[in-house]
Amino acid sequence: WAAAERPSQIKGIVLVDAFVRDHPMPFGVPTLLRSLLNRWTGPSFWATYYKSLYTIQPSPVSDLKDYCKTLKVNLKESGRIEAVREQIFASKANCEARLPAIRSLPALVIFGDKDPDFPQPKGPETEAQWIQSKFETGHHVMIEGAGHYPQVESAAAVANHILEFLSTLRIA
């Protein structure tokens, strides 16, 4: 968003497993999610789903179980699960509409190749390629075995790709 507001101040952009456009959900899924993401079942449901976003086993996230317990407690606070629900259903059309304003920026798009948020048949690679295509000098990298949070599951690999990308930018 900031890049589209002031592109002259941005030298490049890195997008990690980014949602930049709307994706239709299969029939019935929105209704199911709305019914599950309520004040009573929502925190447990979301904590369970959150764990599924980490696909490398055994998980390199040593405190994932403890984190999910804390997440559940947090989501029981007033307004929290409602905010998650709103985020899930919020349109990303405004983000997609702003992509042309940053088309000339160098871009690195990183996705986990097992991200369950972008299921087959299209999958995460198709989404990464689509985002990459919106930039004149964009390229994408798939992190093997990683889910929705490759920067956590494969931190060193993601950091190396970002550092390599940054080294190509002309930063004064």
C-alpha positions in Angstrom: 0.0 0.0 0.0 2.8 2.4 1.0 4.6 1.6 -2.2 1.7 2.7 -4.3 1.3 5.9 -2.2 5.0 6.9 -2.6 6.7 4.8 -5.3 9.5 7.2 -5.6 10.6 6.4 -2.1 10.6 2.6 -2.6 13.4 0.8 -4.3 11.9 -2.7 -4.4 9.2 -4.8 -2.9 9.2 -8.3 -1.3 5.9 -10.1 -1.0 5.8 -13.2 1.2 2.8 -15.5 0.7 0.8 -12.4 0.0 -2.9 -12.1 -0.6 -3.2 -9.3 -3.2 -6.5 -10.3 -4.9 -9.8 -11.9 -4.1 -10.2 -15.7 -4.5 -13.6 -17.2 -4.7 -14.2 -19.8 -2.0 -15.8 -23.2 -2.9 -19.6 -23.4 -2.4 -20.6 -23.6 1.2 -17.2 -22.7 2.6 -18.0 -19.0 3.5 -21.1 -20.2 5.4 -19.2 -22.9 7.2 -16.4 -20.4 8.1 -18.8 -17.8 9.4 -20.5 -20.4 11.5 -17.2 -21.8 12.9 -15.6 -18.4 13.5 -17.9 -17.4 16.3 -17.1 -16.4 19.9 -17.5 -19.9 21.2 -15.9 -22.2 18.6 -13.8 -19.7 16.7 -10.7 -19.6 18.9 -10.2 -23.4 18.9 -11.0 -23.7 15.2 -8.6 -20.9 14.3 -5.8 -22.3 16.5 -6.2 -25.7 14.8 -6.3 -24.2 11.3 -3.3 -22.0 12.2 -1.2 -25.1 13.0 -2.1 -26.5 9.5 -0.4 -23.6 7.9 3.0 -25.0 9.0 3.7 -27.9 6.7 7.3 -28.9 7.4 7.5 -31.9 9.7 8.9 -32.1 12.2 8.0 -28.4 12.7 11.0 -26.1 13.0 8.8 -24.0 15.2 9.6 -25.3 18.6 7.0 -23.3 20.5 4.1 -23.7 18.0 2.0 -25.7 20.5 2.5 -23.1 23.2 1.9 -20.3 20.8 -1.4 -21.8 19.7 -2.5 -22.1 23.3 -1.8 -18.4 23.8 -3.5 -17.6 20.5 -6.6 -19.4 21.7 -6.7 -17.3 24.9 -6.1 -14.1 22.9 -8.9 -14.9 20.5 -11.3 -15.2 23.4 -10.9 -11.6 24.2 -13.7 -9.3 23.0 -13.5 -8.5 19.3 -10.5 -10.7 18.4 -12.1 -13.6 16.6 -14.5 -11.1 14.9 -11.4 -9.3 13.6 -10.0 -12.5 12.2 -13.3 -13.2 10.5 -13.4 -9.7 9.0 -9.8 -10.1 7.7 -10.7 -13.4 6.1 -13.7 -12.0 4.3 -12.3 -8.6 3.5 -11.9 -7.9 -0.2 -8.4 -7.6 -1.5 -9.7 -5.8 -4.6 -8.1 -2.5 -3.4 -4.7 -4.2 -3.2 -5.1 -5.6 -6.7 -6.2 -2.2 -8.0 -3.0 -0.6 -6.7 -0.6 -3.1 -8.4 -0.3 -1.1 -11.6 1.0 1.9 -9.6 4.0 -0.2 -8.5 4.5 -2.2 -11.7 7.9 -0.6 -12.4 9.4 -1.6 -9.0 11.7 -4.6 -8.8 9.8 -7.3 -6.9 10.6 -10.6 -5.2 7.6 -12.9 -4.6 8.1 -15.7 -2.1 5.7 -18.5 -1.4 5.8 -21.8 0.4 5.1 -24.5 -2.2 2.7 -26.3 0.3 0.7 -23.3 1.3 -2.8 -24.7 2.0 -4.4 -21.2 1.5 -3.8 -21.7 -2.2 -5.0 -25.2 -2.9 -4.5 -27.3 -6.0 -5.2 -27.4 -8.9 -3.9 -23.8 -9.2 -1.8 -23.9 -6.0 0.7 -21.5 -4.5 3.0 -21.5 -7.5 0.3 -20.3 -9.8 -0.5 -17.4 -7.4 3.2 -16.5 -7.1 3.5 -16.5 -10.9 0.4 -14.3 -11.2 1.8 -11.8 -8.7 5.2 -11.8 -10.4 3.5 -11.1 -13.7 2.2 -7.8 -12.3 5.8 -6.4 -12.1 8.1 -5.5 -15.0 11.1 -7.0 -13.1 9.5 -9.4 -10.8 10.6 -12.9 -10.0 9.3 -15.6 -7.7 10.8 -18.2 -5.4 9.0 -21.3 -4.1 10.3 -22.5 -0.7 10.2 -26.3 -0.9 8.0 -28.0 1.7 7.0 -24.7 3.4 3.4 -23.7 4.1 1.9 -20.3 4.5 4.8 -19.0 6.7 8.0 -19.8 4.8 9.8 -17.0 6.6 9.3 -19.0 9.8 9.6 -22.6 8.5 12.6 -21.9 6.3 13.9 -18.6 7.8 17.5 -19.0 6.5 16.4 -19.8 2.9 13.9 -16.8 2.9 16.5 -14.5 4.4 19.1 -15.5 1.8 16.6 -14.9 -1.1 15.7 -11.5 0.4 19.4 -10.5 0.9 20.3 -11.6 -2.6 17.3 -9.5 -4.0 18.3 -6.5 -1.9 21.9 -6.7 -3.2 20.5 -6.1 -6.7 18.8 -2.8 -5.8 20.4 0.5 -6.2 20.1 2.0 -2.7 21.9 5.3 -2.1 
